[in-house]
C-alpha cells in the first residue's frame, strides 16, 4: 500500500515538537510495511500558505501514484479533497472539531472525504457522521518510560526536597487554563505544602520524559481537548495525573489508582493534588496505557485504509 500523508503540522528544525504525533504515526505505519510519502506545508510562517498548499499538493498527486491520501487536520482535508483521483482519509486531532468556527467545517469535510478518524468518542459524537472511526494517537513507550526521579531532577536542576507539579504545553493559550493551575498550587503553598509548579514549554520532545519522571504529578485543566497526548505519555511514565474531565481523559484514567478527576476550580484542583501528592507513590498507568502502543494504533489505522479502499472498489467495479 502506498499512502501520501498530507499535513500542515509536522516537526521541523525550528519546531521539532510541532505535530510530533503525526511523525510518530508515519514511522509506525512504515514499520508495519506501508509505503508513506509525507507532504508538509509549514503554515506557521504565514496563514496564506494554507491556500498556497494546493499547488504542491496537486503537483504531488499528479506526479506520483498512491492508493490513498491521509490528511491530518481539517484544512489539509480541504486541500486533499480538491481531487478525486485517490480516496481521502482525514484525521481530526483536536478541539477544533468540537467548538469555534472550524467545527462546522470539520462536520462538512467529514461527509465529503471517504473516511474520517477522530481521537475521542466525544469528537465522534460532535461530527455525527457514519464514516467516523475513533483511533487515538499512539504513545512511544520506549521514550516515555519510568526512570529514577532523583537522577531526572538532578539533570533538570530541579529541587530534590519539594513536591513538583508539572504542566506541559502552551501556558499562554487561554483554553489551557494555566491560571487555574497556578491558583491551585499557590493554595497548596498557603496551606503549608512545600510544592513547586514546573512548566515544560518549548522543550525538545525527548526531554519531556525527564520532566515527567522528575515530577510528582501532572495537572491538566483545559477547556477543550481532543485526546491529550500529555496524559497518555505521563501514564506511560507512571506519573500520577490530576485532570478535569476533558476529551477522553476520564476514559484513559479509569481504574488507575493514584489519578484523579477534578473540576475547573482552583479549590478542586488543589484538593485532588493534595490527595495525589500526600499519597506519594507512582501509578500503574503504564499497564493501562499498553493499548495505545504505536504499532497497535498503526494497525488500526491500516484497517481504516483497507476498508476505505474496499469501499472504493465496490463503488467502481
N, C-alpha and C positions, 0 to 999 in steps of 0.2 A: 504494500500500500504506500502510495506517495502523497504526502499531505503538505499543503502550504499553510503555515501559521502566519497570520497577519495581525499585527498588534501595534498600538501606539504606546504600549508600556513594556519595556524590556531593559535589562541592565546595560549601562554604557560606562565608559571610563570615568565620566564626570559624576554619574549617579549609579553606582554598582548595585544599590539596593532596590532600584526602581523596577517594579514588575518582576522581581526575582522568582516569584511563584510560577510565572509563565515560563521562564527559563528552566526551572526545575521540571515542569511538566514536559517540556520539549525533550530534555535529556532523558527522562524516564520513558517516554514514548520511543525514543531511539534505541534504548536498551531492550525494549520489547520487540525490536525489529522493524519499526515503522520508519520509512524514509521521510524526513522532515526538512523542508526549507523554511527559513524564518525571514519574513519581510517586516522590518521595524522602521516606522517613521516616527522620529522623536519630536513630538509636538510640544515639548516643554520649551523649545526655543521660540515658537510662535503658534498661536491658535490658527493662523491661516494655513498651517501645514496640514490641518485636517482636510481641507479642500484639495490642497496640492497632492495629498497622498493617493488620490485617484490615478494620477499619472504613473507613478512607479508600480502601483498595483496592477493596472491594466497591462502595462508592459510585461510584468511578471507572468501573468496568466496567459498572455498571448505567445510568449516565447518559451514556455515550459509546459510540460504535461503533468497534470495532477489527477488524483482520484477525487479529492475534495479540498475545500478551503476551511480552515478553522480560524474564526475571527474572535479575538478577545476584546471585550467591551463593545458597547453599542455603536460607537462611531466607526470602529473597524468593521462592524457588521453592516453598517450602511454602505460603506465602500465595497465590501465583499459582495453584497447583493446587487451591485451595479452590473454584474454579469450572471449569465445562466448557463455558462459552459460547464461549470462544476457546481455540485451541491455545496451548500454552506452550512457549517455548524458554528453556532455562536455561543460564547460563554459570557454570562453576566457575573461579575465578581463582587460587586459592592452595592452600597446603599442607593446608588443611582437608580436601581430598578424599583426601589420602594417609595421614594419621595422626590419632590422637586420637579423641575420642568423636564428632566430626562426620563422620568418614569413612564409617561405616555408613549414616548419614542421607543423605550425598551419593550413595552407591550406590543406596539405595532410591528417592530422588527422581528419579534419572536414569532409572529404569524407569517412573516414574509420569507424567513430563512427555512431551511429544511429540517433542522433540529436545533434545539436550544438546551444548553446546560446552565444550571444555576447552582449556587453553592450552599443554599439552605432551603428548607421547606417553606419558610416564610416568604422567600423570594418566589418560589413556585406558585404559591397562593396569590401573590401580587400580580404575577404575569398572567395567570389564568388561562393558559393555552395548553392544548392537549399534547403538544410535542415537546414538553419540558421535562428534563431529567435532572435530579438532584445529585451532583457529584462535587463534594468539597475539594479544595486543593489539598494535595498531599503534604506530608512533613518529611524532611530529610532526617531520619532517625540516626544516621551516622554523625551528622553535625550537631544536632540537638540531642544531647545525651548527658546523664549525670556526671558531674565532676566534683572534685574536692572544693568545698566552699572557701576554706581558708586560703588556698592557693589562688583561686579566682579573685578573691578580694585583694590579695597582695598584688596580683598582676594589674588590676584596675586602680590600685591606690585607694581603695575604699576602707573605711574603718572596720576593725575586727569586732569591736565591743558593742556595736549598735545593731538594732533590728533594721533591716533595709527593705524598703518597699519600692518596687520597680514599676516605672511607667515607660513603655516603649512606643515611639511614634511621634507624630507631629503634634506637639503640645499646643501649638499656636492655632490649630484648627478648632473652631468653636464647637463642632459636633463631638469632639473627643472629650469635652468636659473636664479638662485638666484642672479647672478652678475648683470643682467639687473634690477632686483628689487632694489638692493642696490643702483645702479646708479640713478634710478628714484627718490628714497626717498632722496638721497643726493642732487639732483637737487631742490627738493621742499625746502629743508633746505636753500640752497644757495639763493633761491628766497624769503626767509624770513618767511616761514611757520614753526610753532612750531610743528614738526611732528617727530615721532619715529617709527622705524621698529621693530616689535615684532616677535620673532622667537619661534614657538612651535615645538620642535624637541625632540623625545623620551619622550614625556609626556604621562602619563597614559590617556587612551582614554576618561575616564569620566571627565577629566579636560579640554578637548578641547572646550566644550561648554562655559566654563568660559572665555577662550580667545576670543571666537567669540562674546560673549556679552560684553566683556570689550573693544574691538577694534571698530574702525570706518569704516574699510574697509578690505576686504580680497583681496589679489592680487595673480594671477597665471600667469606665463609666460612660461610654459613648452613647449619644442619642440614637445613632444608626450604625449598623454594621451588616455585612453580608454573612461571612463565616470567618471571623477574625483569626488570621494565622497565628498571631502572637499567643493566643490562648492555647492552641494545639502545640505550639513549639514549647511553651512553658511546661505543659503537661509531659512532653517528651523528656524534659529535664527533671521531672518530679517536683517542680516548683508549685507550691500552693497558689491558687487563683481566687481572687475576690472580684466579682464582676456583676454588673447589672444584667438583667435578663434581656439580652440584645442578640439579634441574629440567631445562631444555633448554639449559643454558649450554654444554655441550660441543658440542652441535649448532650453536648460534649462532656459537661461536668457531672452528669447524672451518675450517682453511685460511687463517686470518687471521694473518699474520706479526706478531709483537710482542705476542701474547696467550698466556697460559699457564694450564694447569690444574694445581692443587696439591692436596695432601691437607689434611685438617683437623689440621694440626700446625704450630705456630709456626715450626719449622725449615724445613719445606717451603714455607710461605708466604714466609718471609724469603728463601729461596733463589731462588724464582721472581721475587719483587720485585726482587732484585738483578739478575737477568738482564735484566728489563724496563727498570729504571732505568739500568743501565750501557749498554744499547743506545741510549737517549737519543733515540728518534725516535717520531713518531706512527705510527699504523697506517693501513691501507687499509680499516678497518672500515666506513666509510660506504658503500663499494661493496657490501660483503657484506650490508648491512642494508636495501638497497633493497626487498627482498621484503616488508618489514614496514611499508612506507609506508601511511599511514592509508587512502587511497582504495582501495588494493589489498585491505587487510583488510576494509574495509566491503563490498566487492563479494562477498567470500567469505561474510560474514555474511548478506547479502541472498540468496545462493544457498541457504543453510540455511532462510531464511524461505520461499522459493518451494517448496522440497522439502517443507517441513512442511505448507504449505497444499495442495499437490498430494496428499499422503497423506491429508489430512483429506477432500478432495473424493472421493477413491477410496473411503473408508470410509462416506461419507454421500452416495450418489448422489441 
